[in-house]
Amino acid sequence: MQRLVVVVCVLLGIASANAGLLSGVTSTLGNTVSTVGNTAGNTVSTVGNTVGNLLGGTSATPTTPTKTGTGSAAADPQVVDFSGRHFEFLGEIGSFYNIVQDPTHQISMRLKLGVLSDHNGTYIDGIGFAFQGHKVVIELINEDTNDMTVSLDGKRLVMLEGETSQEHDLDSPLGRLRVTWELYRPNFGNTIAIQTDLLRFTVFRTDKGSLDKGGLPQPSFLNFNAKLLYPPAHALQGIVGEGYTRVLNGEGHSLPDDGTFYGNPDDYLLPHYFPHDAPASHVLLMPARKSYRKLLGAPKAATDGLAAAAAHFRSDALPHAGAGGFANEETWLKE
């Protein structure tokens, strides 16, 4: 009996020791997992905040548009790119220039002569916007009456009697395009606002008769505002778009803010609004909302160059493309 008691006590001691060891191991593993989880969470949070703050905004979420890069062009034209840098762009009369481009967007402008009191310059008299095969073209057509045309997928939009605004939504498997035309918008006048998941682009007209600094009356011309709704996971091209790419590359303030355009205007020349080698060239027929059936299928050759260019911008650390959206549709037009 005494031997049995001794054996039982020994066995209980071993079990107790093993339990203590197991408890220590479990505690250690739990602390390790917790530490790893916290580290990973903090790392992800840091990456998100860093990307969100690249252009002065906050980290993007799938449902909340984020304030990131903003750009614009006004008058002859004075341009602000997505890095916030200001400069005057001097192009050729009658030529087309790339404003913003990525694998699914092509935004371009056409210039016309502007005679100012102290020099001859250029004004914007046409804007082209292509997204997923859908194309919006806005052009001034009559200097005397300030008339301009707005066309969507090759069809001219017409305001009916008593109509003051139109809204067109076009859905595709890769995103939505919204075009809103207002004959009068406070502080802007005749305005066309175009929005995709990535950006909002607003075009507005300055009527004939405005005066330059020397008091010389000017012709009618177009202006635009552009806003990224989230930081895209790829580089952007174009006069305004490349400012975002410079920021991604850590070169957002590498150029002096002295009003000078340091690029070569010829590098941004296009044969027309939508060149054949741009992403909006290959069109497939697929269902879309409101009977619009054009859908862009970007060919591999058109995207390889951008993918290679974006590779060294740590795109793996950026939010996945498509994180923008129409979460707050009733206020999306507000600047």
Buried (B, 14 or more C-beta within 10 A) or exposed (E): EEEEEEEEEEEEEEEEEEEEEEEEEEEEEEEEEEEEEEEEEEEEEEBBEEBBEBBEBBBBBEEBBBBBBBBBBBBBBBBBBBBBBBBBBBBEBEBBBBBBBBBBBBBBBBBBEBEBEEEEBBBBBBBBBBBBBBBBBBBBEEEEEBEBBBBBBEEEBEEEEEEEEBEBBBBBEBBBBBBBBBEEBEEBBBBBBBBBBBBBBBBBBBEBEEEBEEEEEBBBBBBBBBBBBBBBBBBBBBBBBBBBBBBBEEEBEEBEEEEEBEEEBEEBBBEEBBBEEBBBBBBEEBEBEEEBBBBBBBEEEBBEEBEEBBEEBBBEEBBEBBBBBBEEEEEBBEE
